Amino acid sequence: MIAGAAVLGVVAGSCVGYLIQADREPTKLPSLSQPVLAQAKGAGPEPLSAAQDRQVKTDGDLRKLLLTKPAGTKEADWTGDGWLDIAEYANEFTDPGEKFTDLVGDEFRRSAVVGWEVGSSYRVEIRLVQYRQEDSMAALDSSLIHQGWAEEETATDSWSIPGTGDGMAYVHTRPDTEPGYLPEYTAEAHAWRGDVSMEVWIYGTKSITKKMIMDLAEQQMERL
């Protein structure tokens, strides 16, 4: 009986509360419209200069951000006019068809290239690859993917590139050998800035030093 009385008390209280609330005037909601804000007056801030605005720099001729051929070296004939379209860039990889598809998905925009030969011992190639980056950080992803491939190589030394955050340089100390050809040593560096990924490659019939790849990587990133 006591439990039943308690239940009836709760039900009765709820009903009374509901009736009281139902008889009240509804609470007015705040207006959806807001007061119009007065427009600020006076001159706005000065636009950034080309030296300060990275987008202005990278939206221009990307080739002008590449390092220039050092004195005493021979300009490479494989760089053409300094541009690599999506098909030409994809052709630099082991599976061009698969890479082409990946580049389309990564919103590839354009790629600039420069290269030179140091006597008969070394070849240098530097690429700046730019992405639209509307849906992803493709420049960063590209740099990290190249770094992952480089680190899979055996007999490889690596160093961080100062001032780049996560940029890395690599020297592969064991040369590639093929019958009928001289051994070929390789070094590479990968970093990124904004929507541009940097690739530095050195190929040589002689061993490649840390200083060679690091100097090029640092100079190219400073210019970028």
ABEGO torsion letter per residue (X at the ends): XAAAAAAAAAAAAAAAAAAAAAABBBBBBBBABBBBBBBBBEBBBBBBBAAABAAAAAABBAAAABBBBBBGBBBBAAAEAGBBBAAAAAAABABAAAAAAAAAAAGBABBBBBBBBBEAABBBBBBBBBBAGAABBAAAAAAAAAAAAAAABBGBBBBBBBGAGABBBBBBABBBBBBGBBBBBBBBBBBBBEABBBBBBBBBABBBBAAAAAAAAAAAAAAX
